[in-house]
Amino acid sequence: MTNPLKRPAPTALLLAGASLLFLAVALSAAPVAPPPAASSPAPSAPPDGLRFALSFPASLEPSPLDGRLLLLLSTDGSAEPRFQVGDGPNTQLVFGIDVEGLAPGRDAVVDAAAFGYPLRSLAALPAGDYYVQGLLHRYETFRRSDGHVVKLPMDRGEGQRWNAAPGNLLSAPRKVRLDPRSAEPVRVVLDREIPPVAAPEDTKYIRHERIESKLLTEFWGRPMHLGACLLLPEGFDEHPEARYPLVVFHGHFPRTVEGFRETPPDPGLKPDYSARFRLEGYNRIEQEYAHELYKTWTGPGFPRVIVMEIQHANPYYDDSYAVNSANLGPYGDAIVRELIPYIEKKYRGLGAGWARSLYGGSTGGWEALAAQVFYPDEFNGCYAACPDPIDFRAYTVVDIYSHRNAYYVDSRWKRTPRPALRNWLGEVSATLEETNHRELALGTNSRSGDQWDIWQAVFGPVGPDGYPKPIWDKLSGEIDRDVAAHWRENYDLRHILERDWKTLGPKLEGKIHIYCGDMDNYYLNNAVYLMEDFLESADGPPYEGEVDYGDRAEHCWNGDHERPNAVSRLRYHQMYIPRIAERILKTAPAGADIRSWRY
């Protein structure tokens, strides 16, 4: 799930955290009603309807390009339209088409047939003044080892963000009077290119590493890399004899180690407003706690460990979910068998499972738990905050095994939409159909680079065309039972634990810790309840861990009952590392090095 800890959120996720979960209970045994008329394909463009002719000049790019061509319209001139598309009520408009071999100087037409969000078609656009912008999200061709040839947008250092990806072509926004009755096309020239992202610099405490993964390169048929952002312990250079535990902080794409500041807050910082937390001056609060982490990290008594954040952006998302996947390749093995040994060797890690731990929130919470489950001997505990769905009977508000439609409650006579986003009061700001249709406008074949698409890319089988086989029809919401069965056996963490507890249980005793707010914006608490039910009643060794909930707490509550989310999300290291160190000392095997790093 998109993680407010890490991922820069263009507009949508800053809208006060959003999603109400109706527990989708079938209201009748009768067949589900046909998909609503709104789910039918967009109408063909009338010959004299509103249309846009988008092109790019040969002086900017001399070669034909593949990609997703986006037309962005906004009535709000406060920001570029490309930064105003989101799930909340303030979203602006996007319409998209796929292009292959689009030559420079040649027009690509976006008209009423183009799929749009939140308006399905340009045919529904009222006349008026709009800010108009075009953007081409580039794809490249991959020839994978499974024999499939696919066209996808490779990450280019930005963390898989279509509106900020280096190399993407775009036009400057301009204000235009649009009339749906106009016979003349509106011309949009993409004459700009998003520049590369500058590499972060190393410091005394923060280092950056990047390796080519042999496993991933073989799968994708081109060089693929893994990166790591490291927070080194105080005294690392002064204690060359010390060897350290490794803590993996899972989450979304990190450009560098964030939330660590050696200097006090900037006194000239202009206060901003956090809509999500309803706080003035939240940017200053972030700087205050980043400096507090520095003082705690370098002060006496804090455990000396290495913290690693992983860069594993890929052609589908800003990270891989840290597991092996039919569509993404063997990211789990690449991280555990290639990246971690490299980091531990270079930075004097202890290099053993008893000295490694995991934590993270949201996507990172799911990854922390999944890595512990799939590699039980390689890690000595996970702290999973607000994890993405860990039981697919509560895939947010959908039971993929029993529900027939993801977008509407199963019923013969009613069409009750399932919600996607809520706030702590239960106020809904988007439905599942809306969030999925936004992704569909941004990219077909799971290529939006966003949440629902990456879940089906990670969890799903490969379709006949080489792209992920959808868990449900993106247009209508009809669920595919065969795909659901694949998800269950391979990635439903509660099901896997229950199925394999006889062998997994003894290896996981005391290692599982899960935290979630009971008003999580994405209803992730529902799956946590189901996981807790199993863990508390597991037949065999007790799990001896912890599952805890925050009263009226939104995404991403992490177990802190003393501070609000706005603050506790800035204190992951201080919360979990002391607990990790305590467990390492308690469970270290005889003869293990528990002294060199305790200075």
Secondary structure, DSSP 8 states (H G I E B T S, - for coil): ---TTT----SGGGSS----------S-SS------GGGS------TTS--EEEE--TTT--S-EEEEEEEEEES-TTS-GGG---SSTT--EEEEEEEEEE-TT--EEE-TTSEEESSS-GGG--SEEEEEEEEEEEEEEEE-TTS-EEEE----SS-S-TTT-TT-EE---EEEEE-TT--S-EEEE--EE----------SSEEEEEEE-HHHHHHHTS--EEEEEEE--TTTTT-TT--B-EEEEE-S--SS--S--SS---TT----EETTTTEETHHHHHHHHHHHHHHHHHSTTS---EEEEEE---SSSS--TTSEETTTEEHHHIIIIIIHHHHHHHTTB--SGGGEEEEEETHHHHHHHHHHHHSTTT-S-EEEES-S-SSGGGBTTB-TTT-SBSSB---SS---B-EEEE-TT--EEEEHHHHHHHHHHH-STT-S-SHHHHHHHHHS-B-TTSSB--SB-TTT-BB-HHHHHHHHHHH-HHHHHHHHHHHHHHHHTTTEEEEEETT-TT-THHHHHHHHHHHHH-SSS----EEEEETT--TT--S-SSS-HHHHTT-HHHHHHHHHHHHHHHH--TT---STT--
